[in-house]
């Protein structure tokens, strides 16, 4: 499986990448990064991506808009929303856009990631 991490915060992307590499190295082939939704769409057009961990709030193109575009054009890609926003409306917006799950950044653990990726 190929994974794409989309977040405008470089430090968060690095930390999230580290968690995935340390805990799931045997579960993925490629791990890509994008800093906004527009860059995410470009990567998806060029690469094979199975799972996207998508931040909600980013410049250029936010996670809601990017998620809608991906769901409309690439139905086989699973999108997991990842955000500091824990309000119901934020979660609802990402799920309505097509995200399959939602992880609050403060609650990220290897187990939470595995549950979203449906692996053990």
N, CA, C and O atoms as a GROMACS GRO file, in nm:
protein
  480
    1UNK      N    1   0.084  -0.117   0.000
    1UNK     CA    2   0.000   0.000   0.000
    1UNK      C    3   0.089   0.124   0.000
    1UNK      O    4   0.199   0.122   0.054
    2UNK      N    5   0.039   0.230  -0.062
    2UNK     CA    6   0.109   0.358  -0.066
    2UNK      C    7   0.029   0.461   0.014
    2UNK      O    8  -0.093   0.468   0.003
    3UNK      N    9   0.100   0.540   0.094
    3UNK     CA   10   0.038   0.633   0.187
    3UNK      C   11   0.081   0.775   0.153
    3UNK      O   12   0.196   0.799   0.116
    4UNK      N   13  -0.013   0.869   0.166
    4UNK     CA   14   0.015   1.011   0.146
    4UNK      C   15  -0.028   1.088   0.270
    4UNK      O   16  -0.143   1.078   0.314
    5UNK      N   17   0.064   1.165   0.327
    5UNK     CA   18   0.037   1.251   0.442
    5UNK      C   19   0.023   1.393   0.390
    5UNK      O   20   0.114   1.446   0.326
    6UNK      N   21  -0.092   1.456   0.418
    6UNK     CA   22  -0.118   1.592   0.369
    6UNK      C   23  -0.140   1.683   0.489
    6UNK      O   24  -0.239   1.670   0.560
    7UNK      N   25  -0.047   1.776   0.510
    7UNK     CA   26  -0.056   1.869   0.622
    7UNK      C   27   0.035   1.987   0.592
    7UNK      O   28   0.144   1.969   0.539
    8UNK      N   29  -0.009   2.107   0.627
    8UNK     CA   30   0.073   2.225   0.599
    8UNK      C   31   0.184   2.245   0.701
    8UNK      O   32   0.271   2.330   0.681
    9UNK      N   33   0.184   2.168   0.809
    9UNK     CA   34   0.286   2.180   0.913
    9UNK      C   35   0.394   2.075   0.889
    9UNK      O   36   0.370   1.956   0.906
   10UNK      N   37   0.513   2.120   0.849
   10UNK     CA   38   0.623   2.029   0.817
   10UNK      C   39   0.662   1.942   0.936
   10UNK      O   40   0.691   1.823   0.919
   11UNK      N   41   0.664   2.000   1.057
   11UNK     CA   42   0.701   1.922   1.176
   11UNK      C   43   0.599   1.811   1.203
   11UNK      O   44   0.636   1.700   1.241
   12UNK      N   45   0.471   1.843   1.182
   12UNK     CA   46   0.370   1.739   1.201
   12UNK      C   47   0.388   1.627   1.099
   12UNK      O   48   0.382   1.509   1.133
   13UNK      N   49   0.411   1.665   0.972
   13UNK     CA   50   0.432   1.562   0.870
   13UNK      C   51   0.550   1.472   0.906
   13UNK      O   52   0.543   1.350   0.890
   14UNK      N   53   0.657   1.532   0.954
   14UNK     CA   54   0.776   1.454   0.992
   14UNK      C   55   0.745   1.360   1.108
   14UNK      O   56   0.786   1.244   1.106
   15UNK      N   57   0.675   1.409   1.208
   15UNK     CA   58   0.640   1.326   1.323
   15UNK      C   59   0.546   1.212   1.283
   15UNK      O   60   0.562   1.099   1.327
   16UNK      N   61   0.448   1.244   1.199
   16UNK     CA   62   0.352   1.142   1.154
   16UNK      C   63   0.424   1.037   1.070
   16UNK      O   64   0.399   0.917   1.084
   17UNK      N   65   0.512   1.083   0.982
   17UNK     CA   66   0.592   0.991   0.900
   17UNK      C   67   0.671   0.897   0.989
   17UNK      O   68   0.676   0.776   0.965
   18UNK      N   69   0.733   0.952   1.093
   18UNK     CA   70   0.813   0.871   1.186
   18UNK      C   71   0.726   0.762   1.250
   18UNK      O   72   0.768   0.646   1.256
   19UNK      N   73   0.608   0.798   1.297
   19UNK     CA   74   0.518   0.698   1.359
   19UNK      C   75   0.486   0.587   1.261
   19UNK      O   76   0.490   0.469   1.297
   20UNK      N   77   0.455   0.623   1.138
   20UNK     CA   78   0.421   0.522   1.037
   20UNK      C   79   0.542   0.435   1.004
   20UNK      O   80   0.530   0.313   0.998
   21UNK      N   81   0.657   0.497   0.982
   21UNK     CA   82   0.777   0.420   0.947
   21UNK      C   83   0.818   0.327   1.060
   21UNK      O   84   0.860   0.214   1.034
   22UNK      N   85   0.809   0.372   1.183
   22UNK     CA   86   0.851   0.290   1.297
   22UNK      C   87   0.754   0.176   1.329
   22UNK      O   88   0.796   0.072   1.380
   23UNK      N   89   0.627   0.195   1.298
   23UNK     CA   90   0.527   0.096   1.338
   23UNK      C   91   0.467   0.016   1.224
   23UNK      O   92   0.410  -0.091   1.248
   24UNK      N   93   0.479   0.063   1.101
   24UNK     CA   94   0.412  -0.003   0.990
   24UNK      C   95   0.501  -0.019   0.868
   24UNK      O   96   0.451  -0.025   0.756
   25UNK      N   97   0.630  -0.027   0.887
   25UNK     CA   98   0.724  -0.035   0.774
   25UNK      C   99   0.692  -0.152   0.682
   25UNK      O  100   0.715  -0.144   0.561
   26UNK      N  101   0.641  -0.260   0.737
   26UNK     CA  102   0.609  -0.378   0.657
   26UNK      C  103   0.472  -0.369   0.590
   26UNK      O  104   0.433  -0.461   0.517
   27UNK      N  105   0.399  -0.261   0.613
   27UNK     CA  106   0.263  -0.248   0.560
   27UNK      C  107   0.252  -0.155   0.439
   27UNK      O  108   0.147  -0.150   0.376
   28UNK      N  109   0.359  -0.081   0.407
   28UNK     CA  110   0.350   0.011   0.294
   28UNK      C  111   0.475   0.004   0.209
   28UNK      O  112   0.582  -0.037   0.254
   29UNK      N  113   0.458   0.045   0.083
   29UNK     CA  114   0.570   0.051  -0.010
   29UNK      C  115   0.627   0.192  -0.018
   29UNK      O  116   0.747   0.212  -0.005
   30UNK      N  117   0.538   0.290  -0.040
   30UNK     CA  118   0.581   0.429  -0.057
   30UNK      C  119   0.505   0.517   0.042
   30UNK      O  120   0.389   0.492   0.074
   31UNK      N  121   0.574   0.620   0.089
   31UNK     CA  122   0.514   0.717   0.181
   31UNK      C  123   0.544   0.856   0.125
   31UNK      O  124   0.659   0.900   0.124
   32UNK      N  125   0.439   0.923   0.079
   32UNK     CA  126   0.453   1.055   0.018
   32UNK      C  127   0.404   1.162   0.116
   32UNK      O  128   0.334   1.133   0.213
   33UNK      N  129   0.443   1.288   0.088
   33UNK     CA  130   0.398   1.402   0.168
   33UNK      C  131   0.356   1.515   0.076
   33UNK      O  132   0.414   1.537  -0.030
   34UNK      N  133   0.253   1.588   0.121
   34UNK     CA  134   0.209   1.710   0.052
   34UNK      C  135   0.175   1.814   0.158
   34UNK      O  136   0.135   1.780   0.269
   35UNK      N  137   0.192   1.942   0.123
   35UNK     CA  138   0.168   2.046   0.222
   35UNK      C  139   0.033   2.114   0.207
   35UNK      O  140  -0.001   2.201   0.287
   36UNK      N  141  -0.046   2.076   0.106
   36UNK     CA  142  -0.182   2.128   0.092
   36UNK      C  143  -0.261   2.038  -0.003
   36UNK      O  144  -0.207   1.946  -0.064
   37UNK      N  145  -0.390   2.067  -0.013
   37UNK     CA  146  -0.477   1.984  -0.095
   37UNK      C  147  -0.442   1.985  -0.242
   37UNK      O  148  -0.454   1.882  -0.309
   38UNK      N  149  -0.400   2.100  -0.294
   38UNK     CA  150  -0.363   2.108  -0.436
   38UNK      C  151  -0.243   2.018  -0.466
   38UNK      O  152  -0.241   1.947  -0.566
   39UNK      N  153  -0.143   2.023  -0.380
   39UNK     CA  154  -0.025   1.937  -0.398
   39UNK      C  155  -0.064   1.790  -0.385
   39UNK      O  156  -0.012   1.705  -0.456
   40UNK      N  157  -0.155   1.762  -0.294
   40UNK     CA  158  -0.206   1.626  -0.277
   40UNK      C  159  -0.267   1.573  -0.407
   40UNK      O  160  -0.238   1.461  -0.449
   41UNK      N  161  -0.352   1.654  -0.470
   41UNK     CA  162  -0.416   1.614  -0.596
   41UNK      C  163  -0.311   1.588  -0.704
   41UNK      O  164  -0.323   1.492  -0.780
   42UNK      N  165  -0.209   1.671  -0.710
   42UNK     CA  166  -0.101   1.652  -0.809
   42UNK      C  167  -0.031   1.518  -0.788
   42UNK      O  168  -0.005   1.445  -0.884
   43UNK      N  169   0.000   1.485  -0.663
   43UNK     CA  170   0.067   1.359  -0.632
   43UNK      C  171  -0.022   1.241  -0.671
   43UNK      O  172   0.026   1.144  -0.729
   44UNK      N  173  -0.151   1.251  -0.638
   44UNK     CA  174  -0.243   1.142  -0.670
   44UNK      C  175  -0.254   1.120  -0.821
   44UNK      O  176  -0.270   1.007  -0.866
   45UNK      N  177  -0.246   1.226  -0.898
   45UNK     CA  178  -0.249   1.214  -1.045
   45UNK      C  179  -0.127   1.141  -1.099
   45UNK      O  180  -0.134   1.073  -1.202
   46UNK      N  181  -0.013   1.155  -1.029
   46UNK     CA  182   0.113   1.099  -1.078
   46UNK      C  183   0.150   0.965  -1.015
   46UNK      O  184   0.222   0.886  -1.077
   47UNK      N  185   0.104   0.939  -0.894
   47UNK     CA  186   0.145   0.820  -0.819
   47UNK      C  187   0.023   0.735  -0.784
   47UNK      O  188  -0.091   0.783  -0.788
   48UNK      N  189   0.047   0.612  -0.749
   48UNK     CA  190  -0.058   0.526  -0.696
   48UNK      C  191  -0.063   0.548  -0.545
   48UNK      O  192   0.037   0.528  -0.476
   49UNK      N  193  -0.178   0.588  -0.494
   49UNK     CA  194  -0.196   0.613  -0.352
   49UNK      C  195  -0.318   0.535  -0.304
   49UNK      O  196  -0.423   0.537  -0.368
   50UNK      N  197  -0.303   0.466  -0.191
   50UNK     CA  198  -0.413   0.387  -0.136
   50UNK      C  199  -0.482   0.456  -0.019
   50UNK      O  200  -0.604   0.450  -0.005
   51UNK      N  201  -0.402   0.523   0.066
   51UNK     CA  202  -0.455   0.590   0.185
   51UNK      C  203  -0.398   0.731   0.192
   51UNK      O  204  -0.278   0.752   0.171
   52UNK      N  205  -0.486   0.828   0.222
   52UNK     CA  206  -0.444   0.967   0.242
   52UNK      C  207  -0.481   1.006   0.384
   52UNK      O  208  -0.597   0.995   0.424
   53UNK      N  209  -0.383   1.053   0.460
   53UNK     CA  210  -0.408   1.114   0.591
   53UNK      C  211  -0.414   1.264   0.565
   53UNK      O  212  -0.312   1.327   0.538
   54UNK      N  213  -0.536   1.322   0.573
   54UNK     CA  214  -0.564   1.457   0.526
   54UNK      C  215  -0.595   1.553   0.640
   54UNK      O  216  -0.690   1.532   0.716
   55UNK      N  217  -0.514   1.658   0.651
   55UNK     CA  218  -0.545   1.766   0.744
   55UNK      C  219  -0.668   1.840   0.693
   55UNK      O  220  -0.694   1.844   0.572
   56UNK      N  221  -0.743   1.898   0.784
   56UNK     CA  222  -0.865   1.971   0.746
   56UNK      C  223  -0.834   2.113   0.701
   56UNK      O  224  -0.884   2.157   0.597
   57UNK      N  225  -0.754   2.184   0.777
   57UNK     CA  226  -0.732   2.326   0.753
   57UNK      C  227  -0.592   2.350   0.698
   57UNK      O  228  -0.492   2.331   0.768
   58UNK      N  229  -0.586   2.391   0.569
   58UNK     CA  230  -0.459   2.419   0.503
   58UNK      C  231  -0.478   2.533   0.405
   58UNK      O  232  -0.589   2.558   0.359
   59UNK      N  233  -0.369   2.603   0.371
   59UNK     CA  234  -0.379   2.707   0.268
   59UNK      C  235  -0.388   2.644   0.129
   59UNK      O  236  -0.370   2.524   0.114
   60UNK      N  237  -0.415   2.724   0.030
   60UNK     CA  238  -0.424   2.688  -0.111
   60UNK      C  239  -0.551   2.606  -0.136
   60UNK      O  240  -0.642   2.654  -0.205
   61UNK      N  241  -0.559   2.485  -0.083
   61UNK     CA  242  -0.679   2.402  -0.092
   61UNK      C  243  -0.691   2.326   0.039
   61UNK      O  244  -0.600   2.252   0.076
   62UNK      N  245  -0.803   2.344   0.109
   62UNK     CA  246  -0.820   2.278   0.239
   62UNK      C  247  -0.856   2.131   0.222
   62UNK      O  248  -0.879   2.083   0.111
   63UNK      N  249  -0.861   2.061   0.334
   63UNK     CA  250  -0.887   1.918   0.332
   63UNK      C  251  -1.025   1.880   0.287
   63UNK      O  252  -1.043   1.775   0.225
   64UNK      N  253  -1.124   1.962   0.316
   64UNK     CA  254  -1.262   1.932   0.273
   64UNK      C  255  -1.270   1.933   0.121
   64UNK      O  256  -1.322   1.839   0.061
   65UNK      N  257  -1.220   2.038   0.059
   65UNK     CA  258  -1.225   2.050  -0.087
   65UNK      C  259  -1.143   1.939  -0.153
   65UNK      O  260  -1.189   1.877  -0.249
   66UNK      N  261  -1.023   1.914  -0.102
   66UNK     CA  262  -0.938   1.809  -0.160
   66UNK      C  263  -1.004   1.672  -0.145
   66UNK      O  264  -1.000   1.591  -0.237
   67UNK      N  265  -1.065   1.647  -0.030
   67UNK     CA  266  -1.132   1.519  -0.008
   67UNK      C  267  -1.245   1.499  -0.108
   67UNK      O  268  -1.258   1.391  -0.166
   68UNK      N  269  -1.326   1.602  -0.129
   68UNK     CA  270  -1.436   1.592  -0.226
   68UNK      C  271  -1.383   1.559  -0.365
   68UNK      O  272  -1.439   1.474  -0.434
   69UNK      N  273  -1.275   1.626  -0.406
   69UNK     CA  274  -1.220   1.602  -0.540
   69UNK      C  275  -1.166   1.460  -0.553
   69UNK      O  276  -1.184   1.394  -0.656
   70UNK      N  277  -1.100   1.413  -0.448
   70UNK     CA  278  -1.046   1.277  -0.453
   70UNK      C  279  -1.158   1.175  -0.458
   70UNK      O  280  -1.153   1.081  -0.538
   71UNK      N  281  -1.258   1.192  -0.374
   71UNK     CA  282  -1.370   1.097  -0.371
   71UNK      C  283  -1.443   1.096  -0.505
   71UNK      O  284  -1.485   0.990  -0.552
   72UNK      N  285  -1.460   1.213  -0.568
   72UNK     CA  286  -1.527   1.221  -0.698
   72UNK      C  287  -1.449   1.153  -0.809
   72UNK      O  288  -1.508   1.099  -0.902
   73UNK      N  289  -1.315   1.156  -0.801
   73UNK     CA  290  -1.233   1.107  -0.912
   73UNK      C  291  -1.155   0.979  -0.885
   73UNK      O  292  -1.112   0.913  -0.980
   74UNK      N  293  -1.137   0.944  -0.759
   74UNK     CA  294  -1.054   0.828  -0.723
   74UNK      C  295  -1.124   0.751  -0.610
   74UNK      O  296  -1.079   0.756  -0.496
   75UNK      N  297  -1.230   0.682  -0.642
   75UNK     CA  298  -1.314   0.617  -0.541
   75UNK      C  299  -1.240   0.512  -0.458
   75UNK      O  300  -1.282   0.480  -0.347
   76UNK      N  301  -1.131   0.457  -0.509
   76UNK     CA  302  -1.061   0.350  -0.438
   76UNK      C  303  -0.964   0.401  -0.331
   76UNK      O  304  -0.910   0.321  -0.255
   77UNK      N  305  -0.942   0.532  -0.323
   77UNK     CA  306  -0.849   0.588  -0.225
   77UNK      C  307  -0.924   0.613  -0.094
   77UNK      O  308  -1.029   0.677  -0.093
   78UNK      N  309  -0.869   0.561   0.016
   78UNK     CA  310  -0.928   0.584   0.149
   78UNK      C  311  -0.868   0.711   0.208
   78UNK      O  312  -0.746   0.727   0.213
   79UNK      N  313  -0.954   0.800   0.254
   79UNK     CA  314  -0.909   0.925   0.315
   79UNK      C  315  -0.942   0.922   0.463
   79UNK      O  316  -1.055   0.896   0.504
   80UNK      N  317  -0.838   0.949   0.543
   80UNK     CA  318  -0.852   0.959   0.688
   80UNK      C  319  -0.823   1.104   0.724
   80UNK      O  320  -0.714   1.154   0.701
   81UNK      N  321  -0.923   1.171   0.782
   81UNK     CA  322  -0.904   1.310   0.824
   81UNK      C  323  -0.820   1.313   0.951
   81UNK      O  324  -0.839   1.231   1.041
   82UNK      N  325  -0.727   1.407   0.956
   82UNK     CA  326  -0.640   1.424   1.073
   82UNK      C  327  -0.637   1.573   1.104
   82UNK      O  328  -0.594   1.654   1.021
   83UNK      N  329  -0.683   1.610   1.225
   83UNK     CA  330  -0.693   1.753   1.255
   83UNK      C  331  -0.690   1.778   1.405
   83UNK      O  332  -0.721   1.691   1.485
   84UNK      N  333  -0.650   1.901   1.440
   84UNK     CA  334  -0.662   1.946   1.579
   84UNK      C  335  -0.807   1.979   1.612
   84UNK      O  336  -0.846   1.981   1.728
   85UNK      N  337  -0.887   2.005   1.508
   85UNK     CA  338  -1.027   2.043   1.528
   85UNK      C  339  -1.109   1.923   1.574
   85UNK      O  340  -1.117   1.822   1.504
   86UNK      N  341  -1.170   1.934   1.691
   86UNK     CA  342  -1.248   1.823   1.743
   86UNK      C  343  -1.397   1.857   1.757
   86UNK      O  344  -1.474   1.778   1.812
   87UNK      N  345  -1.437   1.974   1.705
   87UNK     CA  346  -1.576   2.012   1.712
   87UNK      C  347  -1.658   1.928   1.614
   87UNK      O  348  -1.610   1.888   1.508
   88UNK      N  349  -1.782   1.902   1.651
   88UNK     CA  350  -1.870   1.817   1.572
   88UNK      C  351  -1.879   1.864   1.427
   88UNK      O  352  -1.872   1.783   1.335
   89UNK      N  353  -1.893   1.994   1.405
   89UNK     CA  354  -1.908   2.046   1.269
   89UNK      C  355  -1.785   2.020   1.183
   89UNK      O  356  -1.796   1.993   1.064
   90UNK      N  357  -1.666   2.028   1.244
   90UNK     CA  358  -1.543   2.000   1.170
   90UNK      C  359  -1.537   1.853   1.129
   90UNK      O  360  -1.506   1.819   1.014
   91UNK      N  361  -1.568   1.767   1.223
   91UNK     CA  362  -1.567   1.623   1.195
   91UNK      C  363  -1.672   1.590   1.089
   91UNK      O  364  -1.644   1.519   0.992
   92UNK      N  365  -1.791   1.642   1.108
   92UNK     CA  366  -1.902   1.619   1.014
   92UNK      C  367  -1.864   1.664   0.874
   92UNK      O  368  -1.892   1.594   0.776
   93UNK      N  369  -1.801   1.782   0.862
   93UNK     CA  370  -1.764   1.834   0.731
   93UNK      C  371  -1.670   1.742   0.655
   93UNK      O  372  -1.687   1.720   0.536
   94UNK      N  373  -1.571   1.690   0.725
   94UNK     CA  374  -1.476   1.599   0.659
   94UNK      C  375  -1.541   1.466   0.623
   94UNK      O  376  -1.517   1.411   0.516
   95UNK      N  377  -1.625   1.414   0.712
   95UNK     CA  378  -1.692   1.287   0.683
   95UNK      C  379  -1.792   1.303   0.569
   95UNK      O  380  -1.803   1.214   0.484
   96UNK      N  381  -1.863   1.414   0.566
   96UNK     CA  382  -1.956   1.439   0.455
   96UNK      C  383  -1.882   1.458   0.323
   96UNK      O  384  -1.935   1.425   0.217
   97UNK      N  385  -1.760   1.510   0.329
   97UNK     CA  386  -1.679   1.526   0.208
   97UNK      C  387  -1.632   1.390   0.154
   97UNK      O  388  -1.599   1.378   0.036
   98UNK      N  389  -1.630   1.288   0.241
   98UNK     CA  390  -1.592   1.155   0.195
   98UNK      C  391  -1.483   1.088   0.275
   98UNK      O  392  -1.445   0.975   0.244
   99UNK      N  393  -1.431   1.154   0.379
   99UNK     CA  394  -1.331   1.087   0.463
   99UNK      C  395  -1.396   0.967   0.531
   99UNK      O  396  -1.513   0.972   0.568
  100UNK      N  397  -1.322   0.861   0.545
  100UNK     CA  398  -1.376   0.739   0.606
  100UNK      C  399  -1.360   0.734   0.756
  100UNK      O  400  -1.426   0.656   0.824
  101UNK      N  401  -1.272   0.819   0.808
  101UNK     CA  402  -1.250   0.823   0.952
  101UNK      C  403  -1.188   0.957   0.987
  101UNK      O  404  -1.151   1.034   0.898
  102UNK      N  405  -1.176   0.985   1.116
  102UNK     CA  406  -1.127   1.115   1.163
  102UNK      C  407  -1.043   1.091   1.288
  102UNK      O  408  -1.091   1.034   1.386
  103UNK      N  409  -0.918   1.135   1.284
  103UNK     CA  410  -0.831   1.124   1.401
  103UNK      C  411  -0.798   1.265   1.449
  103UNK      O  412  -0.756   1.350   1.371
  104UNK      N  413  -0.818   1.288   1.577
  104UNK     CA  414  -0.780   1.416   1.637
  104UNK      C  415  -0.630   1.408   1.666
  104UNK      O  416  -0.584   1.311   1.727
  105UNK      N  417  -0.554   1.508   1.624
  105UNK     CA  418  -0.408   1.502   1.631
  105UNK      C  419  -0.355   1.470   1.770
  105UNK      O  420  -0.258   1.395   1.783
  106UNK      N  421  -0.417   1.524   1.874
  106UNK     CA  422  -0.371   1.497   2.010
  106UNK      C  423  -0.388   1.350   2.050
  106UNK      O  424  -0.329   1.305   2.147
  107UNK      N  425  -0.470   1.276   1.975
  107UNK     CA  426  -0.500   1.137   2.009
  107UNK      C  427  -0.433   1.037   1.916
  107UNK      O  428  -0.468   0.920   1.916
  108UNK      N  429  -0.337   1.083   1.837
  108UNK     CA  430  -0.271   0.993   1.743
  108UNK      C  431  -0.180   0.897   1.818
  108UNK      O  432  -0.092   0.937   1.894
  109UNK      N  433  -0.204   0.771   1.793
  109UNK     CA  434  -0.121   0.663   1.845
  109UNK      C  435  -0.106   0.561   1.732
  109UNK      O  436  -0.184   0.563   1.637
  110UNK      N  437  -0.008   0.473   1.742
  110UNK     CA  438  -0.001   0.366   1.641
  110UNK      C  439  -0.130   0.285   1.632
  110UNK      O  440  -0.170   0.244   1.523
  111UNK      N  441  -0.193   0.261   1.745
  111UNK     CA  442  -0.319   0.183   1.744
  111UNK      C  443  -0.429   0.258   1.669
  111UNK      O  444  -0.504   0.197   1.593
  112UNK      N  445  -0.440   0.389   1.691
  112UNK     CA  446  -0.541   0.469   1.621
  112UNK      C  447  -0.515   0.467   1.471
  112UNK      O  448  -0.609   0.455   1.392
  113UNK      N  449  -0.391   0.477   1.432
  113UNK     CA  450  -0.356   0.473   1.290
  113UNK      C  451  -0.390   0.336   1.232
  113UNK      O  452  -0.448   0.327   1.124
  114UNK      N  453  -0.354   0.230   1.302
  114UNK     CA  454  -0.382   0.095   1.255
  114UNK      C  455  -0.532   0.074   1.239
  114UNK      O  456  -0.576   0.013   1.141
  115UNK      N  457  -0.611   0.123   1.334
  115UNK     CA  458  -0.756   0.107   1.325
  115UNK      C  459  -0.810   0.176   1.201
  115UNK      O  460  -0.898   0.123   1.134
  116UNK      N  461  -0.759   0.294   1.170
  116UNK     CA  462  -0.804   0.367   1.052
  116UNK      C  463  -0.760   0.300   0.924
  116UNK      O  464  -0.832   0.301   0.824
  117UNK      N  465  -0.642   0.241   0.926
  117UNK     CA  466  -0.590   0.174   0.807
  117UNK      C  467  -0.645   0.032   0.795
  117UNK      O  468  -0.624  -0.035   0.694
  118UNK      N  469  -0.714  -0.012   0.899
  118UNK     CA  470  -0.771  -0.148   0.904
  118UNK      C  471  -0.662  -0.255   0.897
  118UNK      O  472  -0.674  -0.354   0.824
  119UNK      N  473  -0.556  -0.233   0.977
  119UNK     CA  474  -0.450  -0.332   0.987
  119UNK      C  475  -0.423  -0.357   1.135
  119UNK      O  476  -0.464  -0.279   1.221
  120UNK      N  477  -0.354  -0.467   1.163
  120UNK     CA  478  -0.321  -0.497   1.302
  120UNK      C  479  -0.172  -0.516   1.319
  120UNK      O  480  -0.125  -0.542   1.430
   0.00000   0.00000   0.00000
